[in-house]
Structures are given as C-alpha cells and as structure tokens.
Amino acid sequence: MPPLSAEITYVVSAKEKKHPGLYGPNGAYAQAYGLFIAAFAAGTLIGPLWAGYIRDSAGWSTMGWSLSILSFAAAVPCFIWTGGLITKKNAKTWEERRPDLEANPS
C-alpha cells in the first residue's frame, strides 16, 4: 500500500506542476486518495462475492481459475500505467520523481 500511496502523490503533483491551478487552490490529494480508497473497497467487496457465487454454482476449481483471470486482467492496467504509461520515458530518479525538490533543493 505505501508504494501506491506515494504513486498517487506523485501523479497529482506532476499534474499540478504541468497545469498549475488545475485542481483549485487546495489541489486534488483528497480526491485522489478518496478515489483510491473507493476502488480498494469495491475490490474487497466484489472479490468475496464473486468467489462465493462461483464456488456455490460451479465449484472450487472454477472459482480458482476465474479469480486468477480476474486478477490478471486487473494487473495489466497496473503494469502499464503505474509510474506513467510504460511506452513513454518516465522519470526514474528520486529527484525527478519529487517535483517539490526542484523549488527547494536543500
């Protein structure tokens, strides 16, 4: 969870740096974390419901492979877009990832 929280901060900071004032005077950190928590909660709700219904109707093995397909399908967007679109050159160093250090290097 900490890497995802850091990634949320980096994305909001980068967007705010690229388009100052885009999210208003207070930024969009609360909205970004709220969306993350809502998506996490939806996943923790859907997973057990999915598993229960599939296991009851089709059996344990079908539930296992259906959850593996669901997990793989969810991992693909994470792999592609975490850290930015994988096909674009992304900032890799700590200094490049922290836009606030450019204003105050010490």
C-alpha distances in whole Angstrom, upper triangle without the diagonal:
4,6,5,6,9,10,11,13,14,16,17,19,20,21,23,24,26,27,28,28,27,24,27,27,24,22,19,16,16,17,14,12,14,14,11,11,14,13,10,13,16,14,14,18,19,18,20,23,23,23,26,28,28,29,31,33,33,32,29,29,29,26,24,25,25,21,21,22,20,17,19,19,16,15,18,17,13,15,18,16,13,15,18,20,21,24,25,25,21,21,20,21,19,22,22,18,19,22,22,24,26,28,28,28,28
4,5,5,6,9,10,11,12,14,16,17,18,20,21,22,24,26,26,27,26,24,26,26,23,20,18,15,16,17,14,12,15,16,12,13,17,16,14,17,19,18,18,21,23,22,24,27,27,27,29,32,32,32,35,37,37,35,33,33,33,30,28,29,28,25,24,25,23,20,21,22,19,17,20,19,15,17,19,17,13,14,17,20,21,24,24,23,20,19,18,18,16,19,19,15,16,19,19,20,23,25,24,24,24
4,5,5,6,9,10,10,12,14,15,16,18,20,21,22,24,25,26,25,23,26,26,23,20,18,15,17,18,14,13,16,16,13,14,17,16,14,18,20,18,19,22,23,22,25,27,27,27,30,32,32,33,36,37,36,35,33,32,32,29,28,28,27,24,23,24,22,19,20,20,17,15,17,16,12,13,16,14,10,10,14,17,17,21,20,20,16,16,14,15,13,17,16,13,14,17,18,19,22,24,23,23,24
4,5,5,6,9,10,10,12,14,15,17,18,20,21,23,23,24,22,21,23,24,21,18,16,13,14,15,11,10,13,12,9,11,14,12,11,15,16,15,16,20,20,20,22,25,25,25,28,30,30,31,34,35,34,34,31,31,31,28,26,26,25,22,22,22,20,17,18,18,15,13,15,14,10,12,14,12,9,10,13,15,16,20,20,20,17,16,16,17,16,18,18,14,15,17,19,20,23,24,25,25,26
4,5,5,6,9,10,11,12,14,16,17,18,20,21,22,22,21,19,21,21,18,16,14,10,12,13,10,8,11,12,9,10,14,13,12,15,17,17,18,21,22,22,24,26,27,27,30,32,32,33,36,37,37,36,34,34,33,30,29,30,28,25,25,26,23,20,22,22,18,17,19,17,14,16,17,15,12,12,15,18,19,23,22,22,18,17,17,18,16,18,18,14,14,16,17,19,21,22,22,23,24
4,5,5,6,9,10,11,12,14,15,16,18,20,20,21,20,19,21,21,18,16,14,11,13,15,11,10,14,14,12,14,17,16,16,19,21,20,21,24,25,25,27,30,30,30,33,35,35,36,39,40,40,39,37,37,36,33,32,32,31,27,27,27,25,22,23,23,20,18,20,18,14,16,17,14,11,10,13,17,18,21,20,19,16,14,14,14,12,14,14,10,10,13,14,15,18,19,19,20,21
4,5,5,6,9,10,10,12,14,15,16,18,19,20,19,18,21,21,19,16,14,11,14,14,10,11,14,13,11,14,16,15,15,18,20,19,21,23,24,24,27,29,28,29,32,34,34,35,38,39,38,38,36,35,34,32,30,30,29,26,25,25,23,20,21,20,17,16,17,14,11,13,14,11,8,7,10,13,14,18,17,16,13,12,13,14,12,14,13,9,11,13,14,16,18,20,21,21,23
4,6,5,6,9,10,11,12,14,16,17,17,18,16,14,17,18,16,12,10,8,10,10,7,7,11,10,8,11,14,13,13,17,18,18,20,22,23,23,26,28,28,29,32,33,33,35,37,38,38,38,36,36,35,32,31,31,29,26,26,26,23,21,22,21,18,17,18,15,13,15,15,12,10,10,11,14,17,20,18,19,15,15,16,17,15,17,15,12,12,13,15,17,19,20,21,22,24
4,6,5,6,9,10,11,12,14,15,15,16,15,14,16,16,14,11,9,7,10,11,8,9,12,13,11,14,17,16,17,19,21,21,23,25,26,27,29,31,31,33,35,37,37,38,41,42,42,42,39,39,38,36,34,34,33,30,30,30,27,25,25,25,21,20,21,19,16,18,18,15,12,11,13,16,19,21,20,19,16,14,15,16,13,14,14,10,9,11,11,14,16,17,18,19,20
4,6,5,6,9,10,10,12,14,15,16,15,15,17,18,16,13,12,10,13,14,11,12,15,15,14,17,19,18,19,22,23,23,25,28,28,28,31,33,33,34,37,38,38,40,42,43,43,43,40,40,39,36,35,35,33,31,30,30,27,25,25,25,21,20,21,18,15,17,16,13,11,9,10,14,16,18,16,16,12,11,12,13,11,12,10,7,7,8,10,12,14,15,16,17,19
4,5,5,6,9,10,11,12,13,15,13,13,16,17,15,12,10,10,13,12,9,11,14,13,13,16,18,17,18,21,22,22,24,26,27,27,30,32,31,33,36,37,37,38,41,42,41,41,40,39,38,35,34,33,32,29,29,28,26,24,24,23,20,19,19,16,14,15,15,11,10,8,8,12,14,17,15,15,12,12,14,15,14,15,12,9,10,10,13,15,16,17,19,20,22
4,5,5,6,8,10,10,11,12,10,9,12,13,12,8,7,7,10,10,8,10,13,12,13,16,17,17,18,21,22,23,25,27,27,28,31,32,32,34,37,38,38,40,42,43,43,43,41,41,40,37,36,36,34,31,31,31,28,26,26,25,22,22,22,18,17,19,18,14,13,12,12,15,18,20,18,18,15,15,17,18,16,16,14,12,11,11,12,15,16,17,18,20,22
4,6,5,6,9,10,10,11,11,11,13,13,12,9,9,9,12,13,11,13,16,16,16,19,21,21,22,24,26,26,28,30,31,32,34,36,36,37,40,41,41,43,46,46,46,46,44,44,43,40,39,39,37,34,34,33,31,29,29,28,25,24,24,21,19,21,20,16,15,13,13,16,19,21,18,18,15,13,15,16,14,13,12,9,8,7,8,11,12,13,15,16,19
4,5,5,6,9,10,12,11,12,15,15,15,11,11,12,15,15,13,15,18,18,17,21,22,22,23,26,27,27,29,31,32,32,35,37,36,38,41,42,42,44,46,47,46,46,45,44,42,40,39,38,37,34,33,33,31,29,28,27,24,23,23,20,18,19,18,14,14,11,11,14,16,18,15,14,12,11,14,14,14,13,10,9,9,7,10,12,12,13,16,17,20
4,5,5,6,8,10,8,9,12,14,13,10,10,11,15,14,12,15,17,16,17,20,21,21,23,25,26,26,29,31,31,32,35,36,35,37,40,41,41,43,45,46,46,46,44,44,42,40,39,38,36,34,34,33,30,29,28,27,24,24,23,19,19,20,18,15,15,13,12,14,17,18,16,16,14,14,17,18,17,16,14,12,12,10,13,16,15,16,19,20,23
4,5,5,5,7,6,7,9,10,10,7,9,10,14,13,12,15,17,17,18,21,22,22,24,27,27,28,30,32,33,34,37,38,38,40,42,43,43,46,48,48,48,49,47,47,45,43,42,41,39,37,37,36,33,32,32,30,27,27,26,23,22,23,22,18,18,16,15,18,21,22,19,19,17,16,19,19,18,17,15,13,12,10,11,14,14,14,17,19,22
4,6,6,9,9,11,12,13,13,11,12,13,17,17,16,18,21,21,21,24,25,25,27,30,30,31,33,35,36,36,40,41,40,42,45,46,46,48,50,51,51,51,49,49,47,45,44,43,41,39,38,37,35,33,33,32,29,28,28,24,23,24,23,19,19,16,15,18,21,22,18,18,15,14,17,17,16,15,13,12,11,8,9,12,11,11,14,16,19
4,6,10,9,12,14,15,16,13,14,15,19,18,17,20,22,21,22,25,26,26,28,30,31,31,34,36,36,37,40,41,40,42,45,46,46,48,50,50,50,51,49,48,47,44,44,42,41,39,38,37,35,33,32,31,28,28,27,23,23,24,21,18,18,16,14,16,19,20,16,16,15,14,18,19,18,16,14,13,13,10,13,15,13,14,18,19,22
4,6,6,9,11,12,14,11,12,15,18,17,16,20,21,21,22,25,26,26,28,30,30,31,34,35,36,37,40,41,40,43,45,46,46,48,50,51,51,51,50,49,47,45,45,44,42,39,39,38,35,34,34,32,29,29,28,25,24,26,23,20,20,19,17,19,22,22,19,20,18,18,21,22,21,20,17,17,16,13,15,18,16,16,19,21,25
4,5,8,9,9,11,9,12,14,17,17,17,20,21,21,23,25,26,27,29,31,31,33,35,36,37,38,41,42,42,44,47,47,48,50,52,52,53,53,52,51,50,47,47,46,44,41,41,40,38,36,36,34,32,31,31,27,27,28,26,23,23,21,19,22,25,25,22,22,20,20,23,23,22,20,18,17,16,13,13,16,15,14,17,20,23
4,5,5,6,9,7,10,13,15,15,16,19,20,20,22,24,25,26,28,30,30,32,34,35,36,38,41,41,41,44,46,46,47,49,51,52,52,53,51,51,49,47,47,46,44,41,42,41,38,37,37,35,32,32,32,28,27,29,28,24,24,23,21,24,27,28,25,25,23,23,26,26,24,23,21,20,18,15,15,19,18,17,20,23,25
4,6,9,10,8,9,12,14,13,14,17,18,18,20,22,22,23,26,27,28,29,32,33,33,35,38,38,38,41,43,43,44,46,48,48,49,50,49,48,46,44,44,43,41,38,39,37,35,34,34,32,29,29,29,25,25,27,25,21,22,21,19,21,24,25,23,24,22,22,25,26,24,23,21,20,19,16,17,20,20,19,22,24,27
4,7,7,5,6,9,11,10,11,14,15,15,17,19,20,21,23,24,25,27,29,30,31,33,35,36,36,39,41,41,42,44,46,46,47,48,47,47,45,42,42,42,39,37,37,36,33,32,33,31,28,28,28,25,24,26,25,21,21,21,20,22,25,27,24,25,23,23,25,26,24,24,22,20,19,17,17,21,21,20,22,25,27
4,6,6,8,11,12,12,14,16,17,17,20,22,22,24,26,27,28,30,32,32,34,36,38,38,39,42,43,44,45,47,49,49,50,51,50,50,48,45,45,45,42,40,41,40,37,36,36,34,31,32,32,28,28,30,29,25,25,24,23,25,29,30,28,28,26,25,28,28,27,25,24,22,21,18,18,22,21,20,22,25,27
4,6,9,12,13,13,15,17,18,19,21,23,24,25,27,28,30,32,33,34,36,37,40,40,41,44,45,46,47,49,51,52,52,53,52,52,50,47,47,47,45,42,43,42,39,38,39,37,34,34,34,31,30,32,31,27,26,25,25,27,31,32,29,30,27,26,28,28,26,25,24,22,20,17,16,20,20,18,20,23,25
4,7,8,9,11,12,14,15,17,18,20,21,23,24,25,27,29,30,31,33,35,37,38,39,41,42,43,45,47,48,49,50,50,49,49,48,45,44,45,42,40,40,40,36,35,36,35,31,32,32,29,27,30,29,25,24,24,23,26,30,31,29,29,26,25,27,27,24,24,23,21,18,17,15,19,20,18,20,23,24
4,6,8,9,10,12,13,14,16,18,19,20,22,23,25,26,28,29,31,32,35,36,36,38,40,41,42,44,46,47,47,48,46,46,45,42,42,42,39,37,37,37,33,32,33,31,28,28,29,25,24,26,25,22,21,20,20,23,26,28,25,25,23,22,24,24,22,21,20,18,16,14,14,18,18,17,19,22,24
4,6,5,6,9,10,11,12,14,15,17,18,20,21,23,24,26,27,29,31,32,32,35,37,37,38,40,42,43,44,44,43,43,41,38,38,38,36,33,34,33,30,29,30,28,25,25,26,22,21,24,23,19,18,18,18,21,24,26,24,25,22,21,23,24,22,22,21,18,17,16,16,19,20,20,22,24,26
4,5,5,6,8,10,11,12,14,15,16,18,20,21,23,24,26,27,29,30,31,33,35,36,37,39,41,42,42,43,41,41,40,37,36,37,34,32,32,32,29,27,28,27,24,24,25,22,20,22,22,19,17,17,18,21,23,26,24,24,21,21,22,22,20,20,20,16,15,15,15,18,20,19,21,23,24
4,5,5,6,9,10,10,12,14,15,16,18,20,21,22,24,26,28,29,30,32,33,35,36,38,39,40,41,41,40,41,39,36,36,36,34,31,32,32,28,27,29,27,24,25,26,23,21,24,24,21,19,20,20,23,26,29,27,28,25,24,25,26,23,24,23,20,19,19,18,22,23,23,24,26,27
4,6,5,6,9,10,10,12,14,15,16,18,20,21,22,24,26,27,28,30,32,33,34,36,38,38,39,40,38,39,37,34,34,34,32,29,30,30,26,25,27,25,22,23,24,21,19,23,22,19,18,19,19,21,25,27,26,27,24,24,26,26,25,25,24,21,20,20,20,23,25,24,26,28,30
4,5,5,6,9,10,11,12,14,15,17,19,20,21,23,25,26,27,29,31,32,33,35,36,37,38,38,37,37,35,32,32,32,30,27,28,27,24,23,24,22,19,20,21,17,16,19,19,15,14,15,16,18,21,24,23,23,21,21,22,23,21,22,21,18,17,18,18,21,23,23,25,26,28
4,5,5,6,9,10,10,12,14,15,16,18,20,21,23,25,25,27,29,30,31,33,35,36,37,37,35,36,34,31,31,31,29,26,27,27,24,22,24,23,19,20,21,18,16,20,20,17,15,16,17,20,23,26,25,25,22,22,23,24,22,23,22,19,18,19,19,22,24,24,25,27,28
4,5,5,6,9,10,10,12,14,15,16,18,20,22,23,24,26,28,29,30,32,33,35,35,36,34,35,34,30,30,31,29,26,27,27,23,22,24,23,19,21,22,19,18,22,22,19,18,19,20,22,25,28,27,28,25,25,26,27,25,27,26,22,22,22,22,26,27,28,28,30,31
4,6,5,6,9,10,10,12,14,15,16,18,21,21,22,24,26,27,28,30,32,32,33,34,32,33,31,28,28,28,26,23,24,24,20,20,22,20,16,18,19,16,15,19,19,16,16,18,18,20,22,25,25,26,24,24,25,27,25,27,25,22,22,22,23,26,28,28,30,31,33
4,5,5,6,9,10,11,12,14,15,16,19,20,21,23,25,26,27,28,30,31,32,32,30,31,29,26,26,26,24,21,22,22,19,17,19,18,14,15,17,15,13,16,17,15,13,15,16,18,21,24,24,25,22,23,23,25,23,25,24,20,21,22,23,25,27,28,29,30,31
4,5,5,6,9,10,10,12,14,15,17,19,20,21,23,25,26,27,29,30,31,31,29,30,29,26,26,27,24,21,23,23,19,18,21,20,16,17,20,17,16,19,21,18,17,19,20,22,24,27,27,28,25,26,26,27,26,28,27,23,23,24,25,27,30,30,31,32,33
4,5,5,6,9,10,11,12,14,16,17,18,20,22,23,24,26,27,28,29,30,29,30,28,25,25,26,23,20,22,22,18,18,20,19,16,18,20,17,16,20,21,19,18,21,21,23,25,28,28,30,27,28,29,30,29,30,29,25,26,27,27,30,32,33,34,35,36
4,5,5,6,9,10,10,12,15,15,16,18,20,21,22,24,26,27,27,28,26,27,25,22,22,23,20,17,19,19,15,14,17,15,12,14,16,14,13,17,18,16,15,18,19,20,22,25,26,27,25,26,27,29,27,29,28,24,25,26,28,30,32,33,34,35,36
4,5,5,6,9,10,11,13,15,15,17,19,20,21,23,25,26,26,26,25,25,24,21,21,22,19,16,18,18,15,13,16,16,12,14,16,15,13,17,19,17,16,19,20,21,23,26,27,28,26,26,26,28,27,29,28,24,25,27,28,30,32,33,34,35,36
4,5,5,6,9,10,12,13,14,16,17,19,20,22,23,25,26,26,24,26,24,21,21,22,20,17,19,20,16,16,19,18,15,17,20,18,17,21,22,21,19,22,24,25,26,30,30,32,29,30,30,32,30,33,32,28,28,30,31,33,35,36,37,38,39
4,6,5,6,8,11,11,12,14,16,16,18,20,21,22,23,24,23,24,22,19,20,21,18,15,18,18,14,14,17,16,13,16,18,17,16,20,21,20,20,23,23,24,26,29,30,32,30,31,31,33,32,34,33,29,30,31,32,35,37,38,39,40,41
4,5,5,6,9,10,10,12,14,15,16,18,20,21,21,21,20,21,19,16,16,17,15,12,14,15,11,11,14,13,10,13,16,15,14,17,19,19,18,21,22,23,24,27,29,30,28,30,29,32,31,33,32,28,30,31,32,35,37,38,39,39,41
4,6,6,7,9,10,11,13,15,16,17,19,21,21,21,19,21,20,16,16,18,16,13,15,16,13,12,16,16,13,15,19,18,17,20,22,22,20,24,25,26,27,30,32,33,31,32,31,33,32,35,34,30,31,33,34,36,38,39,40,41,41
4,6,6,7,9,11,11,13,15,16,17,19,20,20,19,21,19,16,17,19,16,14,17,17,14,14,18,17,15,18,21,20,19,23,25,24,23,27,28,28,29,33,34,36,33,35,35,36,35,38,37,33,34,36,36,39,41,42,43,43,44
4,6,5,6,8,10,11,12,14,15,16,17,18,17,19,17,13,15,16,13,11,14,14,11,12,15,14,13,16,18,18,18,21,23,23,22,26,27,27,28,31,32,35,33,34,34,36,36,38,37,33,35,36,37,40,42,43,44,45,46
4,6,5,6,9,10,11,12,14,16,16,16,14,16,14,11,12,13,11,8,11,12,9,10,13,13,12,14,17,18,17,20,22,22,22,26,27,27,27,30,32,34,32,34,33,36,35,38,36,33,35,36,38,40,42,43,44,44,46
4,5,5,6,9,10,10,12,14,15,14,13,15,14,11,12,14,12,10,13,15,12,13,17,17,16,18,21,22,21,24,26,26,25,29,30,30,31,34,36,38,36,37,37,39,38,41,40,36,37,39,40,42,45,46,47,47,48
4,5,5,6,8,10,11,12,14,14,14,16,14,11,13,15,13,11,15,16,13,15,18,18,17,20,22,22,23,25,27,27,27,31,32,32,32,35,37,39,37,39,39,41,40,43,42,38,39,41,42,45,47,48,49,49,50
4,6,5,6,8,10,11,12,12,12,13,11,8,11,12,9,8,12,12,10,12,15,15,14,17,20,20,21,23,25,26,26,30,30,30,30,33,35,38,36,38,38,40,40,42,41,37,39,41,42,44,46,48,49,49,50
4,6,5,6,8,10,10,10,9,11,9,6,8,10,8,7,11,12,11,12,15,16,16,18,21,22,22,24,26,27,27,31,32,31,31,34,37,39,37,39,38,40,40,43,42,38,40,42,44,45,47,49,50,50,51
4,6,5,6,9,10,10,9,12,11,8,11,14,12,11,15,16,14,16,19,19,19,22,24,25,25,28,30,30,30,34,35,35,35,38,40,42,40,42,41,44,43,46,45,41,43,45,46,48,50,52,52,53,54
4,6,5,6,8,9,11,13,11,9,12,14,11,12,15,16,14,17,20,19,20,22,25,26,26,28,30,31,31,35,36,35,35,38,40,43,41,43,43,45,45,48,46,43,45,46,48,50,52,53,54,54,56
4,5,5,6,7,8,10,7,5,9,10,8,9,13,13,13,15,17,18,18,21,23,24,25,27,29,30,30,34,35,34,34,36,39,41,40,42,42,44,44,47,46,42,44,46,48,50,52,53,54,54,56
4,6,5,4,5,8,7,5,9,11,10,11,14,15,15,17,19,20,20,23,25,27,27,29,31,32,32,36,37,36,36,39,41,43,42,44,43,46,45,48,47,44,46,48,49,51,53,55,55,56,57
4,6,6,8,11,10,9,12,14,13,14,17,18,18,20,22,23,23,26,28,30,30,32,34,35,35,39,40,39,39,42,44,47,45,47,46,49,48,51,50,47,49,50,52,54,56,57,58,58,59
4,6,9,11,9,9,13,14,13,14,17,18,18,20,22,22,23,26,28,29,30,32,34,35,35,39,40,39,39,41,44,46,45,47,47,50,49,52,51,48,50,51,53,55,57,58,59,60,61
4,7,8,6,7,11,11,10,13,15,16,16,19,20,21,22,25,26,28,29,30,32,34,34,38,39,38,37,40,42,45,44,46,46,48,48,51,50,47,49,51,53,54,56,58,59,59,60
4,6,6,6,9,11,11,12,15,16,17,18,20,21,23,24,26,29,29,30,33,34,34,38,39,38,38,40,43,45,44,46,45,48,48,51,49,46,48,51,52,54,56,58,58,58,59
4,6,5,6,9,10,11,12,15,15,16,19,20,21,22,25,27,27,28,31,32,32,36,37,36,36,38,41,43,42,44,43,45,45,48,47,44,46,48,50,51,54,56,56,56,57
4,5,5,6,9,10,11,13,14,15,17,18,20,21,23,26,26,27,29,31,31,35,36,35,34,36,39,41,40,42,41,44,44,47,46,43,45,48,50,51,53,55,56,55,56
4,5,5,6,8,10,11,12,14,15,16,18,20,21,24,25,26,28,30,30,34,34,33,33,35,38,40,39,41,41,43,44,47,45,42,45,47,49,50,52,54,55,55,56
4,6,5,6,9,10,10,12,14,15,16,18,20,22,23,24,26,28,28,32,33,32,31,34,37,39,38,40,39,41,41,45,43,40,42,44,46,48,50,52,52,52,53
4,6,5,6,9,10,11,12,14,15,16,19,21,21,22,25,27,26,30,31,30,30,32,35,37,36,38,36,39,39,42,41,38,40,43,45,46,48,50,51,50,51
4,5,5,6,9,10,10,12,14,15,17,20,20,21,23,25,25,29,30,29,28,30,33,35,34,36,35,38,39,42,40,38,40,42,44,46,47,50,50,50,51
4,5,5,6,9,10,11,12,14,16,18,19,20,22,24,24,28,29,27,27,29,32,34,34,36,35,38,39,42,40,37,39,41,43,45,46,49,50,49,51
4,5,5,6,8,10,10,12,14,16,17,18,20,22,22,26,26,26,25,28,31,33,32,34,33,35,36,39,37,34,36,38,40,42,44,46,46,46,48
4,5,5,6,9,10,10,12,15,15,16,18,20,20,24,25,24,23,26,29,31,30,32,31,33,34,37,35,33,35,37,40,41,43,45,46,45,47
4,5,5,6,9,10,11,14,15,15,17,19,20,24,24,23,22,24,27,29,29,31,31,34,34,37,35,33,35,37,40,41,42,45,46,45,47
4,6,5,6,9,10,12,13,15,16,18,18,22,23,22,21,24,27,29,28,30,30,33,33,36,34,31,33,35,37,39,41,43,44,44,45
4,5,5,6,9,11,11,12,15,16,16,20,21,20,20,22,25,27,26,28,27,30,30,33,31,28,31,33,35,36,38,40,41,41,42
4,5,5,6,9,10,10,12,15,15,19,19,18,17,20,23,25,24,26,26,29,29,32,30,28,30,32,35,36,38,40,41,40,42
4,6,6,8,9,10,12,13,15,18,18,17,17,19,22,24,23,26,26,29,30,33,30,28,30,32,34,36,37,39,41,41,43
4,6,6,7,9,11,12,12,16,16,16,16,19,21,23,22,24,24,27,27,30,28,25,27,29,31,33,34,37,38,38,40
4,6,5,6,9,10,10,14,15,14,14,17,19,21,19,22,21,24,25,28,26,23,26,27,30,31,33,35,36,36,37
4,5,5,6,9,10,13,13,12,11,14,16,19,18,21,21,24,25,28,25,23,26,27,30,31,32,35,36,36,38
4,5,5,6,8,11,11,10,10,13,15,17,16,19,20,23,24,26,23,21,23,25,27,29,30,32,34,34,36
4,6,5,5,9,10,10,10,13,15,17,15,17,17,20,21,23,21,18,21,23,25,27,28,30,31,31,33
4,6,6,9,10,9,8,11,13,15,14,16,16,19,20,23,20,18,21,23,26,27,28,31,32,31,33
4,6,8,8,6,5,8,10,13,12,15,15,19,20,22,20,18,21,22,25,27,27,30,31,31,33
4,6,5,5,6,9,10,12,11,13,14,18,18,20,17,15,18,19,22,24,24,27,28,28,31
4,5,7,8,12,12,13,10,12,12,15,16,18,16,13,16,17,20,21,23,25,26,26,28
4,7,8,11,10,10,7,8,9,12,13,14,12,9,13,14,17,18,19,22,23,23,25
4,6,9,7,8,6,9,11,14,15,16,13,11,14,15,18,20,20,22,24,24,27
4,6,6,8,8,11,13,17,18,19,16,15,18,18,22,23,23,26,28,27,30
4,6,8,8,11,12,16,18,20,17,15,19,20,24,24,24,27,29,28,31
4,7,9,13,14,18,20,21,18,17,21,22,25,26,25,28,30,29,32
4,6,10,12,15,18,18,15,15,18,18,22,23,22,25,27,26,29
4,7,9,12,15,15,12,13,16,16,20,20,19,23,25,23,27
4,6,9,12,12,9,9,13,13,17,17,17,20,22,21,24
4,6,8,9,5,6,10,11,14,14,14,17,18,17,20
4,7,8,7,7,10,13,16,15,15,19,19,18,20
4,5,5,6,9,11,14,12,13,16,17,14,16
4,5,5,6,10,11,9,11,14,14,12,14
4,5,5,7,9,7,8,11,11,9,12
4,6,7,10,9,9,12,13,12,15
4,6,9,9,10,13,14,13,16
4,5,6,8,10,11,10,13
4,5,6,8,9,10,13
4,5,6,7,8,11
4,5,5,5,8
4,6,6,9
4,6,9
4,6
4
